[in-house]
Amino acid sequence: MDIEFHYYVTYLTAIKAGYDSDSAYKIAYSAQYVDDNILGFKIDGDEEYENYISQTYNILKPQDKLQRIYPLFHFIPGDVELYSEKLAEDCPSLTTTPGSSYANKMLEGALDSDDLYRIGLAAHAYLDSWAHQNFLGISHSYNSFKKGTLINRIVNVISRYFTKKIDICHCNAGPLPDRAGKSWKDERLSDPEIYNNDRFLEAVKKLYNKLSEHNNQEVKIEERNQLINDINKIITEQNSRADRIEKYKKLAAKTDYLGTEMPDYNRYAWFNSSISGKYPARYKIRIFYFSYNPKNDIYNARTYSWDNPEKYQETDWFKFQEAVKAHQGMMTDILSEVISEVEELEKW
């Protein structure tokens, strides 16, 4: 999924599940910032601080290292017993299935921590288990589209021109699996017709259940139905993402959703309010939906320091980065058995 569901719909879902507007904002911002946390930084202080990245848009880098990012943050491995129900042939370990047992352990672990930033991180990956189903979060031939639409084939040709091996995640399907309102074909499946709205609404329903149970000790069916009906109306009646986002914001302002204005998402807000100096400009080449960032490891072109060294641990950016580290540790434990079975992860 993209910002539309990871930020705006996640915010509305958290509100309906009983979170106040400030908490919902932190959950939703964290859920979207997973995709925007693409640069490593070294921050000067009493002790030098380094963050972990949770996404990479570099189409070359995943072939060499950091493949851990995808199964831990975006393509949660699924349950083997569900594979045969969805696929035309057997598929390898680490294939994503919607709402898998691993995804549920992840979200429950984050909820048990009561850390809003970790809840947002887990909500991102939990929702993506529906959008990314039937793909692996590593480089594997099973992700390749041998058939498909013209755009699928064009993306295949372009991607293979820039790298010898790009069968990673859903690169060959382009951005289609992440877009609300889209229908497309996955010819690898016995039933190739995909309707994203169906997948996305089911994901929101299940996320609401988890958040509501944690907050209220029960699932409020009427509240959930209203949420699903409201989101469904917006994604079926509005053709452009910009128009849908405006509708989400108007929905948030209604009394049924606490009547509080939903802030626009600004990917630089948490960094700029925590670090002395602005988020660095980056050289970036875009090829369709790909981005190549030549300094994706540690951005060390200049020195960074905390805006308020005495209170940096109270900032949203620091708390999010600590949540990334905690999430990575938790997911490494949760997935330890299935990861150990996969030979492709030599540079995990």
Secondary structure as UniProt FT lines:
FT   HELIX           4..9
FT   HELIX           10..16
FT   TURN            17..18
FT   HELIX           21..36
FT   STRAND          42..44
FT   STRAND          49..50
FT   HELIX           61..63
FT   TURN            67..68
FT   HELIX           69..73
FT   HELIX           80..82
FT   HELIX           83..86
FT   TURN            93..94
FT   STRAND          95..96
FT   TURN            98..99
FT   HELIX           101..113
FT   HELIX           116..131
FT   TURN            132..134
FT   HELIX           141..143
FT   HELIX           150..162
FT   TURN            169..170
FT   HELIX           171..173
FT   TURN            174..175
FT   HELIX           176..178
FT   TURN            180..181
FT   STRAND          183..185
FT   TURN            187..188
FT   STRAND          193..195
FT   HELIX           196..216
FT   HELIX           221..237
FT   HELIX           241..252
FT   HELIX           255..257
FT   TURN            258..259
FT   TURN            267..268
FT   HELIX           269..274
FT   STRAND          275..276
FT   STRAND          285..287
FT   TURN            288..289
FT   STRAND          290..292
FT   TURN            294..295
FT   STRAND          304..306
FT   TURN            309..310
FT   HELIX           312..314
FT   HELIX           316..334
FT   HELIX           336..340
FT   TURN            343..344
FT   TURN            346..347
//
